[in-house]
Amino acid sequence: MNYNIGDVVQLKSGGPKMTVKGTIGDELHSLSKAEERALLMRGFKAGSVFCQWFLDNQIQYGAFHPEMLNKIEE
């Protein structure tokens, strides 16, 4: 499944609601080149969905395989 920038998603196993910032390596749902390069250098994989969320007023981030996520319809 493709996710669009701004989609709200959640891990199928639960957890916080997260906002999609982009998909690594996807030109249509892309991050900036600098962001993408930095994520790849940190070990994140092409095709992963990069998400952000807040925990205790601090921004958190992670990249997940698309199959691990459910889109939240609000």
Secondary structure, DSSP 8 states (H G I E B T S, - for coil): ----TT-EEEETTEEEEEEEEEETT-STT---HHHHHHHHHTT--TT-EEEEEEETTEEEEEEE-GGGEEE---
